[in-house]
Amino acid sequence: MGNPADAKFGFTRAQLTEGFKKLKAMGAGRFGLHAFLSSCNTDNMYYPTLAKLLFTTARELFEELGTEIAFINLSGGIGIPYRPEDSATDIAFVGAKVREVYAEVFGNTPMRPAIYTELGRYMTGPAGYLVTRAIHHKDTYKRFIGVDACAANLMRPAIYGAYHHITVLGKENAPHDHVYDVTGSLCESSDRFAVDRLLPEIERGDLLVIHDTGAHGFSMGYNYNGKLRSAEVLLREDGSTRLIRRAETNRDYFATLDILGLPRLSEEK
């Protein structure tokens, strides 16, 4: 699937057989297969197609080498609809199709490998939002809105050009008739949450909500330019909130640095 020649992961099919042979000769008795072939795929047939490829490979290895395939990890890859017009994955359909393929490939064999998945984005992506405030406005060759968040809080737009939907609080129903670049504060041209995005008129002090950040927000955060990572707040079903991760402080930032054996840092160890 895809273009394996460009992937930094995995083996060729021939290398997989040789690898199993070497490990078996060294005493390994139980094996597993793991794939990483796509990211954020909302095609309902992607996972069943991948599953059939891996299930068939596992059966071939069992028949070639007599090795026990204890598990097959289908990895992640099931995507979420980042854009309002995108279709969501039908997870029930996907599960039913994977079950069908499992029965088709393994039904008449003694093989019953466990199935693992890593659907982190699917489960957590839509549950997170990055809330940021507009603090700058600049009109040059384009119209820029500067916010108090940056790529240190959400890296995907900067490194992938990834789309994240943006809502301006209190202006959800206002005309989206202004074209903005929404930018962070890093000294990197790619530090932009949106490029040429149609949004309501944004004024300094407005709160912007960046959607679907639950999977790749804090987990990809970093301290570039000395930026401190923000707090995380849990929104409960009853509308109440709870701080589940405090904001970083300067003390956090320097906690691992001790180039001179300074007394203050020594005391804080």
Secondary structure, 3 states (H helix, E strand, C coil): CCCHHHCCCCCCHHHHHHHHHHHHHCCCCEEEEECCCCCCECCCCHHHHHHHHHHHHHHHHHHHHCCEEEEEECCCCECCCCCCCCCCCCHHHHHHHHHHHHHHHHCCCCCCCEEECCCHHHHHHHHCCEEEEEEEEEECCCEEEEECCCCCCCCHHHHHCCCCCEEECCCCCCCCCEEEEEECCCCCCCCEEEEEEEECCCCCCCEEEECCCCCCCHHHCCCHHHCCCCCEEEECCCCCEEEEECCCCHHHHHCCCCCCCCHHHHHHC
